Amino acid sequence: MKTSLARTNAILPFEAAADLTGHVGRFVVLAAGKVALVSSAAQRPFGVLLTDGKAGESVTVAVGAGGLAGVIRVKLAAVVAAPGADLQLTADGRTQTDAGTGARVIVAQSLESGAINELIEAVLIRPVTLT
């Protein structure tokens, strides 16, 4: 009897639609089977970029809709003061502490504090759009 489990983690290779060099830890979208950086804070991302590459090269993405057993690193757009903060998406694919009001997409929970442009450990959650 064959098992239906194909992978133990939702970490998958995809072709980069554009140059993603230096963008590890940022959220990406999937279009026509290729990944690109999020371009709006209102977009529901597909996942987080784990390895970078130039257009046409293979990159690795942790899928944000569930199925990831581990912890990943996300890039910060603003200071995160303490672990446990809900993180919202920014227009360039980075994250910041949830503002608590307004239209936003919550994508992760921080496991440590960090400074702007730092990569911090976080747990991915299924993206949640709030208003």
C-alpha positions in Angstrom: 0.0 0.0 0.0 1.3 3.4 -0.9 1.2 6.3 1.5 -0.3 9.6 0.4 2.4 11.6 2.2 4.6 13.1 -0.5 6.7 15.4 1.6 7.3 16.0 5.3 7.5 19.8 4.9 6.0 22.3 2.6 9.3 23.6 1.3 9.3 23.6 -2.5 11.4 24.7 -5.5 10.1 27.2 -8.0 11.5 29.3 -10.8 12.2 32.9 -10.0 10.1 35.3 -12.2 12.6 38.2 -11.5 16.0 38.7 -9.8 15.4 37.7 -6.1 19.0 38.0 -5.1 19.3 39.3 -1.6 15.6 38.9 -0.8 15.7 35.8 1.5 13.1 36.1 4.2 10.6 38.1 2.2 7.1 37.0 1.2 6.4 36.0 -2.4 3.5 35.3 -4.6 3.1 32.5 -7.2 1.9 33.4 -10.7 2.0 31.0 -13.7 4.3 28.7 -11.7 6.9 31.3 -10.9 7.6 33.3 -7.7 7.9 37.0 -7.4 8.1 39.4 -4.4 4.9 40.6 -2.9 4.1 44.1 -4.4 1.3 45.2 -2.1 0.6 45.0 1.6 -2.9 43.7 0.7 -1.7 40.7 -1.3 -2.1 37.2 0.1 1.4 35.8 -0.2 2.1 32.2 -1.2 5.1 31.8 1.1 8.5 33.0 2.2 11.7 32.9 0.1 14.3 30.6 1.7 16.9 30.7 -1.0 17.5 33.4 -3.6 18.4 33.4 -7.2 18.3 35.4 -10.5 15.3 35.3 -12.9 14.9 31.8 -14.4 16.9 30.1 -11.6 15.4 27.8 -9.0 14.6 29.2 -5.6 13.1 27.6 -2.5 9.9 28.7 -0.8 8.3 27.8 2.5 4.5 27.6 1.8 2.5 29.9 4.0 -0.8 28.0 3.9 0.4 25.3 6.4 2.4 22.2 6.2 5.7 23.6 7.5 6.9 21.8 10.6 9.8 24.2 11.4 10.6 27.8 12.1 11.8 30.2 9.3 13.4 33.6 9.2 11.4 36.6 8.0 12.8 40.0 7.1 11.7 43.0 9.2 10.5 46.4 7.9 10.3 47.8 11.4 11.4 47.0 14.9 9.7 44.1 16.6 10.0 44.7 20.3 9.2 41.3 21.7 8.6 37.6 20.9 5.0 36.5 20.3 4.0 39.5 18.2 1.7 38.9 15.2 3.5 40.1 12.1 1.7 41.9 9.2 2.9 42.0 5.6 4.4 45.2 4.1 4.3 46.2 0.4 7.8 44.9 -0.3 7.4 41.5 1.3 8.9 42.2 4.7 7.0 42.2 8.0 6.3 44.4 10.9 4.4 44.2 14.2 0.6 44.1 13.6 -0.8 47.6 13.7 -4.0 46.3 15.2 -6.2 48.4 12.9 -6.9 49.0 9.2 -6.5 46.7 6.2 -3.6 44.3 6.7 -2.5 40.7 6.1 -1.2 38.8 9.1 1.4 36.2 8.0 3.5 35.1 11.0 4.2 35.2 14.7 7.6 36.4 15.9 9.8 34.1 18.1 12.3 36.9 18.9 12.7 40.6 18.8 14.6 42.4 16.0 15.6 45.6 14.2 14.8 46.9 10.8 16.1 44.7 7.9 17.0 42.0 10.3 16.0 38.4 9.8 14.2 37.0 12.8 12.8 33.6 13.6 9.1 33.3 13.1 6.3 30.7 12.7 4.3 31.0 9.5 0.5 31.1 9.8 -2.0 30.9 7.0 -2.3 34.5 5.8 -5.3 36.2 7.4 -6.7 39.4 5.8 -8.1 41.9 8.3 -9.8 45.2 8.0 
